[in-house]
Amino acid sequence: MQRRNFLQNTALTLGGLAFLNQSTLAAFLQDPTFKIKMLTNEIGMFTERGGTILFMIGKDGLTVVDTQFPDTAGHLITELKKRSEKPFKMLINTHHHGDHSGGNIAFKGLTNTVIAHDNALKNLQVAAARSKTEDKQFFPTETFSERLTKKEGKERIVMHYFGAAHTNGDSFIHFKKANIVHVGDLAFNRRHPFVDRTAGANIESWIKVMDKAQKVFNSNTTYIAGHAAEGYEVIMKQPDIAAFGAYLGNLLKFTEAEVKLGKSFDEIKKTTTIPGSPERKGTGIERPLQAAYEEITGTTVPPATPTK
């Protein structure tokens, strides 16, 4: 019986709920929103709030790539414990952003191994110190600079770093036997990306990173993106990766042309579509436009003045 029906038929519980405010009551009554989709018999993905999580239920233990937030990570942990009695062997973070690593803390005491790129750890430490949330972190315990391989049963998990992109610490996590790659925020499916220049992002380098990914992986590779535009899946294939790399090139080309015409960022950000990549629509276009403008001009766009 679903939670909603159960509560509607339990007078005692409803009596207690009468003391909750409307927003709390709505949250309590809401059915779980997370989804699990198995990609193979062992590897699946978890979506709820934040970046997509990839997991593998191995014979020797559980591997999790990215962790979203503490509450959503708790939902994943509960579901995986239903599916396997094996321990959590390791976590892997594609990068440091809170919607991909904030849930690490939920795994503290469940595993001793958290892996990320060298720069991802540094970025996470800096961000935690800035926000004074060090006590809410489960920092990576093992890092790598270019490549790291872990063997889990018949599967080999290879972590690749190809250079600065979305940040200066993003990794491709390749499950070689299954030929599935978690790209984190290195590719957004039909969605305008966030370019974190405060953490070393570089669009020109990002284009090269995507080119290299297409050479290292192949046409049969399945890519799992951290985010997708509404109406699109986070599951991507090689043409989608190529299209995202082309989008980044078109973004720089368009912005550079506008700068050469003497346009200010306030004028440039009014555009609604990147020429050559019309499939990426919707909100958020000002973020990559600002990053491109700053990268090309070597300046920083001041924060917008709040309206009264």
Secondary structure as GFF3:
##gff-version 3
##sequence-region A 1 308
A	DSSP	alpha_helix	3	8	.	.	.	ID=ss1
A	DSSP	alpha_helix	11	17	.	.	.	ID=ss2
A	DSSP	alpha_helix	22	29	.	.	.	ID=ss3
A	DSSP	beta_strand	35	38	.	.	.	ID=ss4
A	DSSP	beta_strand	43	47	.	.	.	ID=ss5
A	DSSP	beta_strand	53	57	.	.	.	ID=ss6
A	DSSP	beta_strand	62	65	.	.	.	ID=ss7
A	DSSP	alpha_helix	70	83	.	.	.	ID=ss8
A	DSSP	beta_strand	88	92	.	.	.	ID=ss9
A	DSSP	alpha_helix	98	101	.	.	.	ID=ss10
A	DSSP	three_ten_helix	102	107	.	.	.	ID=ss11
A	DSSP	beta_strand	114	117	.	.	.	ID=ss12
A	DSSP	alpha_helix	118	131	.	.	.	ID=ss13
A	DSSP	three_ten_helix	134	136	.	.	.	ID=ss14
A	DSSP	beta_strand	142	144	.	.	.	ID=ss15
A	DSSP	beta_strand	147	152	.	.	.	ID=ss16
A	DSSP	beta_strand	155	160	.	.	.	ID=ss17
A	DSSP	beta_strand	172	175	.	.	.	ID=ss18
A	DSSP	beta_strand	180	189	.	.	.	ID=ss19
A	DSSP	three_ten_helix	197	199	.	.	.	ID=ss20
A	DSSP	alpha_helix	203	216	.	.	.	ID=ss21
A	DSSP	beta_strand	222	228	.	.	.	ID=ss22
A	DSSP	beta_strand	235	236	.	.	.	ID=ss23
A	DSSP	alpha_helix	238	260	.	.	.	ID=ss24
A	DSSP	alpha_helix	265	268	.	.	.	ID=ss25
A	DSSP	alpha_helix	286	297	.	.	.	ID=ss26
###
